[in-house]
């Protein structure tokens, strides 16, 4: 049952990301032309749970450090830390960020600070996670 719930949650994230991207594209298209341009940004989302006790200083430190370290990496746009409020899955938190394109996302993944964060913090403090990387679809 948990896997079904996780899949529904992932679908919801993808749908919300799609709606947001299509909504943003519609809002940004203020010219009189009928150009069909896609938002080429990559949305990188990871939902996860920590080994730390809820509300603990260790939990807060991990989230603060992640924001500080990851937002300092070139190419990261619109970084957000989110807390799970639904009972639909067991994940506690989410990070979401955008990248201008696939190249910017690839550079982020290969950046020494990202690799160090994953090795020194993520692998030691995260108990479970689901990563989603997606881009806008052209449905016309």
Phi and psi in radians as a Rosetta constraint file:
Dihedral C 1 N 2 CA 2 C 2 CIRCULARHARMONIC -1.096 0.35
Dihedral N 2 CA 2 C 2 N 3 CIRCULARHARMONIC -0.721 0.35
Dihedral C 2 N 3 CA 3 C 3 CIRCULARHARMONIC -1.103 0.35
Dihedral N 3 CA 3 C 3 N 4 CIRCULARHARMONIC -0.702 0.35
Dihedral C 3 N 4 CA 4 C 4 CIRCULARHARMONIC -1.089 0.35
Dihedral N 4 CA 4 C 4 N 5 CIRCULARHARMONIC -0.771 0.35
Dihedral C 4 N 5 CA 5 C 5 CIRCULARHARMONIC -1.107 0.35
Dihedral N 5 CA 5 C 5 N 6 CIRCULARHARMONIC -0.718 0.35
Dihedral C 5 N 6 CA 6 C 6 CIRCULARHARMONIC -1.092 0.35
Dihedral N 6 CA 6 C 6 N 7 CIRCULARHARMONIC -0.748 0.35
Dihedral C 6 N 7 CA 7 C 7 CIRCULARHARMONIC -1.123 0.35
Dihedral N 7 CA 7 C 7 N 8 CIRCULARHARMONIC -0.678 0.35
Dihedral C 7 N 8 CA 8 C 8 CIRCULARHARMONIC -1.118 0.35
Dihedral N 8 CA 8 C 8 N 9 CIRCULARHARMONIC -0.689 0.35
Dihedral C 8 N 9 CA 9 C 9 CIRCULARHARMONIC -1.134 0.35
Dihedral N 9 CA 9 C 9 N 10 CIRCULARHARMONIC -0.776 0.35
Dihedral C 9 N 10 CA 10 C 10 CIRCULARHARMONIC -1.077 0.35
Dihedral N 10 CA 10 C 10 N 11 CIRCULARHARMONIC -0.780 0.35
Dihedral C 10 N 11 CA 11 C 11 CIRCULARHARMONIC -1.024 0.35
Dihedral N 11 CA 11 C 11 N 12 CIRCULARHARMONIC -0.728 0.35
Dihedral C 11 N 12 CA 12 C 12 CIRCULARHARMONIC -1.082 0.35
Dihedral N 12 CA 12 C 12 N 13 CIRCULARHARMONIC -0.754 0.35
Dihedral C 12 N 13 CA 13 C 13 CIRCULARHARMONIC -1.077 0.35
Dihedral N 13 CA 13 C 13 N 14 CIRCULARHARMONIC -0.797 0.35
Dihedral C 13 N 14 CA 14 C 14 CIRCULARHARMONIC -1.084 0.35
Dihedral N 14 CA 14 C 14 N 15 CIRCULARHARMONIC -0.759 0.35
Dihedral C 14 N 15 CA 15 C 15 CIRCULARHARMONIC -1.109 0.35
Dihedral N 15 CA 15 C 15 N 16 CIRCULARHARMONIC -0.783 0.35
Dihedral C 15 N 16 CA 16 C 16 CIRCULARHARMONIC -1.119 0.35
Dihedral N 16 CA 16 C 16 N 17 CIRCULARHARMONIC -0.690 0.35
Dihedral C 16 N 17 CA 17 C 17 CIRCULARHARMONIC -1.107 0.35
Dihedral N 17 CA 17 C 17 N 18 CIRCULARHARMONIC -0.718 0.35
Dihedral C 17 N 18 CA 18 C 18 CIRCULARHARMONIC -1.109 0.35
Dihedral N 18 CA 18 C 18 N 19 CIRCULARHARMONIC -0.810 0.35
Dihedral C 18 N 19 CA 19 C 19 CIRCULARHARMONIC -1.081 0.35
Dihedral N 19 CA 19 C 19 N 20 CIRCULARHARMONIC -0.747 0.35
Dihedral C 19 N 20 CA 20 C 20 CIRCULARHARMONIC -1.097 0.35
Dihedral N 20 CA 20 C 20 N 21 CIRCULARHARMONIC -0.779 0.35
Dihedral C 20 N 21 CA 21 C 21 CIRCULARHARMONIC -1.125 0.35
Dihedral N 21 CA 21 C 21 N 22 CIRCULARHARMONIC -0.780 0.35
Dihedral C 21 N 22 CA 22 C 22 CIRCULARHARMONIC -1.199 0.35
Dihedral N 22 CA 22 C 22 N 23 CIRCULARHARMONIC -0.608 0.35
Dihedral C 22 N 23 CA 23 C 23 CIRCULARHARMONIC -1.163 0.35
Dihedral N 23 CA 23 C 23 N 24 CIRCULARHARMONIC -0.768 0.35
Dihedral C 23 N 24 CA 24 C 24 CIRCULARHARMONIC -1.116 0.35
Dihedral N 24 CA 24 C 24 N 25 CIRCULARHARMONIC -0.698 0.35
Dihedral C 24 N 25 CA 25 C 25 CIRCULARHARMONIC -1.108 0.35
Dihedral N 25 CA 25 C 25 N 26 CIRCULARHARMONIC -0.747 0.35
Dihedral C 25 N 26 CA 26 C 26 CIRCULARHARMONIC -1.125 0.35
Dihedral N 26 CA 26 C 26 N 27 CIRCULARHARMONIC -0.707 0.35
Dihedral C 26 N 27 CA 27 C 27 CIRCULARHARMONIC -1.197 0.35
Dihedral N 27 CA 27 C 27 N 28 CIRCULARHARMONIC -0.613 0.35
Dihedral C 27 N 28 CA 28 C 28 CIRCULARHARMONIC -1.416 0.35
Dihedral N 28 CA 28 C 28 N 29 CIRCULARHARMONIC -0.228 0.35
Dihedral C 28 N 29 CA 29 C 29 CIRCULARHARMONIC -1.564 0.35
Dihedral N 29 CA 29 C 29 N 30 CIRCULARHARMONIC 1.405 0.35
Dihedral C 29 N 30 CA 30 C 30 CIRCULARHARMONIC -1.747 0.35
Dihedral N 30 CA 30 C 30 N 31 CIRCULARHARMONIC -0.055 0.35
Dihedral C 30 N 31 CA 31 C 31 CIRCULARHARMONIC -1.385 0.35
Dihedral N 31 CA 31 C 31 N 32 CIRCULARHARMONIC 2.857 0.35
Dihedral C 31 N 32 CA 32 C 32 CIRCULARHARMONIC -1.386 0.35
Dihedral N 32 CA 32 C 32 N 33 CIRCULARHARMONIC -0.153 0.35
Dihedral C 32 N 33 CA 33 C 33 CIRCULARHARMONIC -1.351 0.35
Dihedral N 33 CA 33 C 33 N 34 CIRCULARHARMONIC 2.834 0.35
Dihedral C 33 N 34 CA 34 C 34 CIRCULARHARMONIC -1.882 0.35
Dihedral N 34 CA 34 C 34 N 35 CIRCULARHARMONIC 0.614 0.35
Dihedral C 34 N 35 CA 35 C 35 CIRCULARHARMONIC -1.044 0.35
Dihedral N 35 CA 35 C 35 N 36 CIRCULARHARMONIC 2.402 0.35
Dihedral C 35 N 36 CA 36 C 36 CIRCULARHARMONIC -1.858 0.35
Dihedral N 36 CA 36 C 36 N 37 CIRCULARHARMONIC 1.582 0.35
Dihedral C 36 N 37 CA 37 C 37 CIRCULARHARMONIC -1.887 0.35
Dihedral N 37 CA 37 C 37 N 38 CIRCULARHARMONIC 2.413 0.35
Dihedral C 37 N 38 CA 38 C 38 CIRCULARHARMONIC -1.643 0.35
Dihedral N 38 CA 38 C 38 N 39 CIRCULARHARMONIC 2.580 0.35
Dihedral C 38 N 39 CA 39 C 39 CIRCULARHARMONIC -1.316 0.35
Dihedral N 39 CA 39 C 39 N 40 CIRCULARHARMONIC 1.966 0.35
Dihedral C 39 N 40 CA 40 C 40 CIRCULARHARMONIC -1.481 0.35
Dihedral N 40 CA 40 C 40 N 41 CIRCULARHARMONIC 0.024 0.35
Dihedral C 40 N 41 CA 41 C 41 CIRCULARHARMONIC -1.178 0.35
Dihedral N 41 CA 41 C 41 N 42 CIRCULARHARMONIC 2.554 0.35
Dihedral C 41 N 42 CA 42 C 42 CIRCULARHARMONIC -1.663 0.35
Dihedral N 42 CA 42 C 42 N 43 CIRCULARHARMONIC 2.289 0.35
Dihedral C 42 N 43 CA 43 C 43 CIRCULARHARMONIC -1.789 0.35
Dihedral N 43 CA 43 C 43 N 44 CIRCULARHARMONIC 2.103 0.35
Dihedral C 43 N 44 CA 44 C 44 CIRCULARHARMONIC -1.902 0.35
Dihedral N 44 CA 44 C 44 N 45 CIRCULARHARMONIC 2.086 0.35
Dihedral C 44 N 45 CA 45 C 45 CIRCULARHARMONIC -2.244 0.35
Dihedral N 45 CA 45 C 45 N 46 CIRCULARHARMONIC 2.373 0.35
Dihedral C 45 N 46 CA 46 C 46 CIRCULARHARMONIC -2.354 0.35
Dihedral N 46 CA 46 C 46 N 47 CIRCULARHARMONIC 2.258 0.35
Dihedral C 46 N 47 CA 47 C 47 CIRCULARHARMONIC -1.908 0.35
Dihedral N 47 CA 47 C 47 N 48 CIRCULARHARMONIC 2.507 0.35
Dihedral C 47 N 48 CA 48 C 48 CIRCULARHARMONIC -2.780 0.35
Dihedral N 48 CA 48 C 48 N 49 CIRCULARHARMONIC 2.910 0.35
Dihedral C 48 N 49 CA 49 C 49 CIRCULARHARMONIC -2.183 0.35
Dihedral N 49 CA 49 C 49 N 50 CIRCULARHARMONIC 2.587 0.35
Dihedral C 49 N 50 CA 50 C 50 CIRCULARHARMONIC -1.851 0.35
Dihedral N 50 CA 50 C 50 N 51 CIRCULARHARMONIC 2.726 0.35
Dihedral C 50 N 51 CA 51 C 51 CIRCULARHARMONIC -1.351 0.35
Dihedral N 51 CA 51 C 51 N 52 CIRCULARHARMONIC -0.261 0.35
Dihedral C 51 N 52 CA 52 C 52 CIRCULARHARMONIC -1.302 0.35
Dihedral N 52 CA 52 C 52 N 53 CIRCULARHARMONIC 2.650 0.35
Dihedral C 52 N 53 CA 53 C 53 CIRCULARHARMONIC -1.103 0.35
Dihedral N 53 CA 53 C 53 N 54 CIRCULARHARMONIC 2.439 0.35
Dihedral C 53 N 54 CA 54 C 54 CIRCULARHARMONIC -0.995 0.35
Dihedral N 54 CA 54 C 54 N 55 CIRCULARHARMONIC 2.272 0.35
Dihedral C 54 N 55 CA 55 C 55 CIRCULARHARMONIC 1.404 0.35
Dihedral N 55 CA 55 C 55 N 56 CIRCULARHARMONIC 0.058 0.35
Dihedral C 55 N 56 CA 56 C 56 CIRCULARHARMONIC -1.344 0.35
Dihedral N 56 CA 56 C 56 N 57 CIRCULARHARMONIC 2.770 0.35
Dihedral C 56 N 57 CA 57 C 57 CIRCULARHARMONIC -1.040 0.35
Dihedral N 57 CA 57 C 57 N 58 CIRCULARHARMONIC -0.591 0.35
Dihedral C 57 N 58 CA 58 C 58 CIRCULARHARMONIC -1.140 0.35
Dihedral N 58 CA 58 C 58 N 59 CIRCULARHARMONIC -0.707 0.35
Dihedral C 58 N 59 CA 59 C 59 CIRCULARHARMONIC -1.069 0.35
Dihedral N 59 CA 59 C 59 N 60 CIRCULARHARMONIC -0.864 0.35
Dihedral C 59 N 60 CA 60 C 60 CIRCULARHARMONIC -1.082 0.35
Dihedral N 60 CA 60 C 60 N 61 CIRCULARHARMONIC -0.699 0.35
Dihedral C 60 N 61 CA 61 C 61 CIRCULARHARMONIC -1.122 0.35
Dihedral N 61 CA 61 C 61 N 62 CIRCULARHARMONIC -0.725 0.35
Dihedral C 61 N 62 CA 62 C 62 CIRCULARHARMONIC -1.045 0.35
Dihedral N 62 CA 62 C 62 N 63 CIRCULARHARMONIC -0.849 0.35
Dihedral C 62 N 63 CA 63 C 63 CIRCULARHARMONIC -1.117 0.35
Dihedral N 63 CA 63 C 63 N 64 CIRCULARHARMONIC -0.748 0.35
Dihedral C 63 N 64 CA 64 C 64 CIRCULARHARMONIC -1.122 0.35
Dihedral N 64 CA 64 C 64 N 65 CIRCULARHARMONIC -0.788 0.35
Dihedral C 64 N 65 CA 65 C 65 CIRCULARHARMONIC -1.118 0.35
Dihedral N 65 CA 65 C 65 N 66 CIRCULARHARMONIC -0.720 0.35
Dihedral C 65 N 66 CA 66 C 66 CIRCULARHARMONIC -1.033 0.35
Dihedral N 66 CA 66 C 66 N 67 CIRCULARHARMONIC -0.820 0.35
Dihedral C 66 N 67 CA 67 C 67 CIRCULARHARMONIC -1.075 0.35
Dihedral N 67 CA 67 C 67 N 68 CIRCULARHARMONIC -0.801 0.35
Dihedral C 67 N 68 CA 68 C 68 CIRCULARHARMONIC -1.099 0.35
Dihedral N 68 CA 68 C 68 N 69 CIRCULARHARMONIC -0.843 0.35
Dihedral C 68 N 69 CA 69 C 69 CIRCULARHARMONIC -1.220 0.35
Dihedral N 69 CA 69 C 69 N 70 CIRCULARHARMONIC -0.865 0.35
Dihedral C 69 N 70 CA 70 C 70 CIRCULARHARMONIC -1.265 0.35
Dihedral N 70 CA 70 C 70 N 71 CIRCULARHARMONIC -0.602 0.35
Dihedral C 70 N 71 CA 71 C 71 CIRCULARHARMONIC -1.278 0.35
Dihedral N 71 CA 71 C 71 N 72 CIRCULARHARMONIC -0.284 0.35
Dihedral C 71 N 72 CA 72 C 72 CIRCULARHARMONIC -1.406 0.35
Dihedral N 72 CA 72 C 72 N 73 CIRCULARHARMONIC -0.182 0.35
Dihedral C 72 N 73 CA 73 C 73 CIRCULARHARMONIC -1.392 0.35
Dihedral N 73 CA 73 C 73 N 74 CIRCULARHARMONIC 2.242 0.35
Dihedral C 73 N 74 CA 74 C 74 CIRCULARHARMONIC -0.985 0.35
Dihedral N 74 CA 74 C 74 N 75 CIRCULARHARMONIC 2.413 0.35
Dihedral C 74 N 75 CA 75 C 75 CIRCULARHARMONIC 1.748 0.35
Dihedral N 75 CA 75 C 75 N 76 CIRCULARHARMONIC -0.302 0.35
Dihedral C 75 N 76 CA 76 C 76 CIRCULARHARMONIC -1.302 0.35
Dihedral N 76 CA 76 C 76 N 77 CIRCULARHARMONIC 2.186 0.35
Dihedral C 76 N 77 CA 77 C 77 CIRCULARHARMONIC -2.164 0.35
Dihedral N 77 CA 77 C 77 N 78 CIRCULARHARMONIC 2.556 0.35
Dihedral C 77 N 78 CA 78 C 78 CIRCULARHARMONIC 0.911 0.35
Dihedral N 78 CA 78 C 78 N 79 CIRCULARHARMONIC 0.826 0.35
Dihedral C 78 N 79 CA 79 C 79 CIRCULARHARMONIC -1.201 0.35
Dihedral N 79 CA 79 C 79 N 80 CIRCULARHARMONIC 2.322 0.35
Dihedral C 79 N 80 CA 80 C 80 CIRCULARHARMONIC -2.345 0.35
Dihedral N 80 CA 80 C 80 N 81 CIRCULARHARMONIC 2.480 0.35
Dihedral C 80 N 81 CA 81 C 81 CIRCULARHARMONIC -1.919 0.35
Dihedral N 81 CA 81 C 81 N 82 CIRCULARHARMONIC 2.212 0.35
Dihedral C 81 N 82 CA 82 C 82 CIRCULARHARMONIC -2.169 0.35
Dihedral N 82 CA 82 C 82 N 83 CIRCULARHARMONIC 2.628 0.35
Dihedral C 82 N 83 CA 83 C 83 CIRCULARHARMONIC -1.942 0.35
Dihedral N 83 CA 83 C 83 N 84 CIRCULARHARMONIC 2.347 0.35
Dihedral C 83 N 84 CA 84 C 84 CIRCULARHARMONIC -1.163 0.35
Dihedral N 84 CA 84 C 84 N 85 CIRCULARHARMONIC 2.319 0.35
Dihedral C 84 N 85 CA 85 C 85 CIRCULARHARMONIC -2.097 0.35
Dihedral N 85 CA 85 C 85 N 86 CIRCULARHARMONIC -0.099 0.35
Dihedral C 85 N 86 CA 86 C 86 CIRCULARHARMONIC -1.727 0.35
Dihedral N 86 CA 86 C 86 N 87 CIRCULARHARMONIC 2.726 0.35
Dihedral C 86 N 87 CA 87 C 87 CIRCULARHARMONIC -1.666 0.35
Dihedral N 87 CA 87 C 87 N 88 CIRCULARHARMONIC 0.199 0.35
Dihedral C 87 N 88 CA 88 C 88 CIRCULARHARMONIC -1.303 0.35
Dihedral N 88 CA 88 C 88 N 89 CIRCULARHARMONIC -0.273 0.35
Dihedral C 88 N 89 CA 89 C 89 CIRCULARHARMONIC -2.674 0.35
Dihedral N 89 CA 89 C 89 N 90 CIRCULARHARMONIC 3.046 0.35
Dihedral C 89 N 90 CA 90 C 90 CIRCULARHARMONIC -1.723 0.35
Dihedral N 90 CA 90 C 90 N 91 CIRCULARHARMONIC 0.042 0.35
Dihedral C 90 N 91 CA 91 C 91 CIRCULARHARMONIC -1.256 0.35
Dihedral N 91 CA 91 C 91 N 92 CIRCULARHARMONIC 2.584 0.35
Dihedral C 91 N 92 CA 92 C 92 CIRCULARHARMONIC -1.739 0.35
Dihedral N 92 CA 92 C 92 N 93 CIRCULARHARMONIC -0.633 0.35
Dihedral C 92 N 93 CA 93 C 93 CIRCULARHARMONIC -2.406 0.35
Dihedral N 93 CA 93 C 93 N 94 CIRCULARHARMONIC 2.943 0.35
Dihedral C 93 N 94 CA 94 C 94 CIRCULARHARMONIC -2.553 0.35
Dihedral N 94 CA 94 C 94 N 95 CIRCULARHARMONIC 2.505 0.35
Dihedral C 94 N 95 CA 95 C 95 CIRCULARHARMONIC -1.974 0.35
Dihedral N 95 CA 95 C 95 N 96 CIRCULARHARMONIC 2.426 0.35
Dihedral C 95 N 96 CA 96 C 96 CIRCULARHARMONIC -2.382 0.35
Dihedral N 96 CA 96 C 96 N 97 CIRCULARHARMONIC 2.425 0.35
Dihedral C 96 N 97 CA 97 C 97 CIRCULARHARMONIC -2.673 0.35
Dihedral N 97 CA 97 C 97 N 98 CIRCULARHARMONIC 2.808 0.35
Dihedral C 97 N 98 CA 98 C 98 CIRCULARHARMONIC -2.133 0.35
Dihedral N 98 CA 98 C 98 N 99 CIRCULARHARMONIC 2.676 0.35
Dihedral C 98 N 99 CA 99 C 99 CIRCULARHARMONIC -2.292 0.35
Dihedral N 99 CA 99 C 99 N 100 CIRCULARHARMONIC 2.534 0.35
Dihedral C 99 N 100 CA 100 C 100 CIRCULARHARMONIC -0.996 0.35
Dihedral N 100 CA 100 C 100 N 101 CIRCULARHARMONIC -0.618 0.35
Dihedral C 100 N 101 CA 101 C 101 CIRCULARHARMONIC -2.906 0.35
Dihedral N 101 CA 101 C 101 N 102 CIRCULARHARMONIC -3.114 0.35
Dihedral C 101 N 102 CA 102 C 102 CIRCULARHARMONIC -1.061 0.35
Dihedral N 102 CA 102 C 102 N 103 CIRCULARHARMONIC -0.661 0.35
Dihedral C 102 N 103 CA 103 C 103 CIRCULARHARMONIC -1.086 0.35
Dihedral N 103 CA 103 C 103 N 104 CIRCULARHARMONIC -0.761 0.35
Dihedral C 103 N 104 CA 104 C 104 CIRCULARHARMONIC -1.127 0.35
Dihedral N 104 CA 104 C 104 N 105 CIRCULARHARMONIC -0.678 0.35
Dihedral C 104 N 105 CA 105 C 105 CIRCULARHARMONIC -1.147 0.35
Dihedral N 105 CA 105 C 105 N 106 CIRCULARHARMONIC -0.752 0.35
Dihedral C 105 N 106 CA 106 C 106 CIRCULARHARMONIC -1.086 0.35
Dihedral N 106 CA 106 C 106 N 107 CIRCULARHARMONIC -0.705 0.35
Dihedral C 106 N 107 CA 107 C 107 CIRCULARHARMONIC -1.104 0.35
Dihedral N 107 CA 107 C 107 N 108 CIRCULARHARMONIC -0.684 0.35
Dihedral C 107 N 108 CA 108 C 108 CIRCULARHARMONIC -1.059 0.35
Dihedral N 108 CA 108 C 108 N 109 CIRCULARHARMONIC -0.847 0.35
Dihedral C 108 N 109 CA 109 C 109 CIRCULARHARMONIC -1.066 0.35
Dihedral N 109 CA 109 C 109 N 110 CIRCULARHARMONIC -0.535 0.35
Dihedral C 109 N 110 CA 110 C 110 CIRCULARHARMONIC -1.647 0.35
Dihedral N 110 CA 110 C 110 N 111 CIRCULARHARMONIC -0.079 0.35
Dihedral C 110 N 111 CA 111 C 111 CIRCULARHARMONIC -1.170 0.35
Dihedral N 111 CA 111 C 111 N 112 CIRCULARHARMONIC 2.383 0.35
Dihedral C 111 N 112 CA 112 C 112 CIRCULARHARMONIC -0.982 0.35
Dihedral N 112 CA 112 C 112 N 113 CIRCULARHARMONIC -0.630 0.35
Dihedral C 112 N 113 CA 113 C 113 CIRCULARHARMONIC -1.199 0.35
Dihedral N 113 CA 113 C 113 N 114 CIRCULARHARMONIC -0.641 0.35
Dihedral C 113 N 114 CA 114 C 114 CIRCULARHARMONIC -1.163 0.35
Dihedral N 114 CA 114 C 114 N 115 CIRCULARHARMONIC -0.809 0.35
Dihedral C 114 N 115 CA 115 C 115 CIRCULARHARMONIC -1.067 0.35
Dihedral N 115 CA 115 C 115 N 116 CIRCULARHARMONIC -0.752 0.35
Dihedral C 115 N 116 CA 116 C 116 CIRCULARHARMONIC -1.128 0.35
Dihedral N 116 CA 116 C 116 N 117 CIRCULARHARMONIC -0.722 0.35
Dihedral C 116 N 117 CA 117 C 117 CIRCULARHARMONIC -1.076 0.35
Dihedral N 117 CA 117 C 117 N 118 CIRCULARHARMONIC -0.781 0.35
Dihedral C 117 N 118 CA 118 C 118 CIRCULARHARMONIC -1.072 0.35
Dihedral N 118 CA 118 C 118 N 119 CIRCULARHARMONIC -0.810 0.35
Dihedral C 118 N 119 CA 119 C 119 CIRCULARHARMONIC -1.219 0.35
Dihedral N 119 CA 119 C 119 N 120 CIRCULARHARMONIC -0.781 0.35
Dihedral C 119 N 120 CA 120 C 120 CIRCULARHARMONIC -1.513 0.35
Dihedral N 120 CA 120 C 120 N 121 CIRCULARHARMONIC -0.494 0.35
Dihedral C 120 N 121 CA 121 C 121 CIRCULARHARMONIC -2.075 0.35
Dihedral N 121 CA 121 C 121 N 122 CIRCULARHARMONIC -0.978 0.35
Dihedral C 121 N 122 CA 122 C 122 CIRCULARHARMONIC -1.004 0.35
Dihedral N 122 CA 122 C 122 N 123 CIRCULARHARMONIC -0.926 0.35
Dihedral C 122 N 123 CA 123 C 123 CIRCULARHARMONIC -1.122 0.35
Dihedral N 123 CA 123 C 123 N 124 CIRCULARHARMONIC -0.433 0.35
Dihedral C 123 N 124 CA 124 C 124 CIRCULARHARMONIC -1.604 0.35
Dihedral N 124 CA 124 C 124 N 125 CIRCULARHARMONIC -0.466 0.35
Dihedral C 124 N 125 CA 125 C 125 CIRCULARHARMONIC -1.992 0.35
Dihedral N 125 CA 125 C 125 N 126 CIRCULARHARMONIC -0.277 0.35
Dihedral C 125 N 126 CA 126 C 126 CIRCULARHARMONIC -1.668 0.35
Dihedral N 126 CA 126 C 126 N 127 CIRCULARHARMONIC 2.246 0.35
Dihedral C 126 N 127 CA 127 C 127 CIRCULARHARMONIC -1.629 0.35
Dihedral N 127 CA 127 C 127 N 128 CIRCULARHARMONIC -0.488 0.35
Dihedral C 127 N 128 CA 128 C 128 CIRCULARHARMONIC -2.786 0.35
Dihedral N 128 CA 128 C 128 N 129 CIRCULARHARMONIC 2.544 0.35
Dihedral C 128 N 129 CA 129 C 129 CIRCULARHARMONIC -2.747 0.35
Dihedral N 129 CA 129 C 129 N 130 CIRCULARHARMONIC 2.863 0.35
Dihedral C 129 N 130 CA 130 C 130 CIRCULARHARMONIC -2.434 0.35
Dihedral N 130 CA 130 C 130 N 131 CIRCULARHARMONIC 2.205 0.35
Dihedral C 130 N 131 CA 131 C 131 CIRCULARHARMONIC -1.914 0.35
Dihedral N 131 CA 131 C 131 N 132 CIRCULARHARMONIC 2.398 0.35
Dihedral C 131 N 132 CA 132 C 132 CIRCULARHARMONIC -2.320 0.35
Dihedral N 132 CA 132 C 132 N 133 CIRCULARHARMONIC 2.211 0.35
Dihedral C 132 N 133 CA 133 C 133 CIRCULARHARMONIC -2.179 0.35
Dihedral N 133 CA 133 C 133 N 134 CIRCULARHARMONIC 2.141 0.35
Dihedral C 133 N 134 CA 134 C 134 CIRCULARHARMONIC -2.565 0.35
Dihedral N 134 CA 134 C 134 N 135 CIRCULARHARMONIC 2.859 0.35
Dihedral C 134 N 135 CA 135 C 135 CIRCULARHARMONIC -2.315 0.35
Dihedral N 135 CA 135 C 135 N 136 CIRCULARHARMONIC 2.893 0.35
Dihedral C 135 N 136 CA 136 C 136 CIRCULARHARMONIC -1.172 0.35
Dihedral N 136 CA 136 C 136 N 137 CIRCULARHARMONIC 2.509 0.35
Dihedral C 136 N 137 CA 137 C 137 CIRCULARHARMONIC -1.759 0.35
Dihedral N 137 CA 137 C 137 N 138 CIRCULARHARMONIC 2.555 0.35
Dihedral C 137 N 138 CA 138 C 138 CIRCULARHARMONIC -1.633 0.35
Dihedral N 138 CA 138 C 138 N 139 CIRCULARHARMONIC 1.831 0.35
Dihedral C 138 N 139 CA 139 C 139 CIRCULARHARMONIC -1.765 0.35
Dihedral N 139 CA 139 C 139 N 140 CIRCULARHARMONIC 0.228 0.35
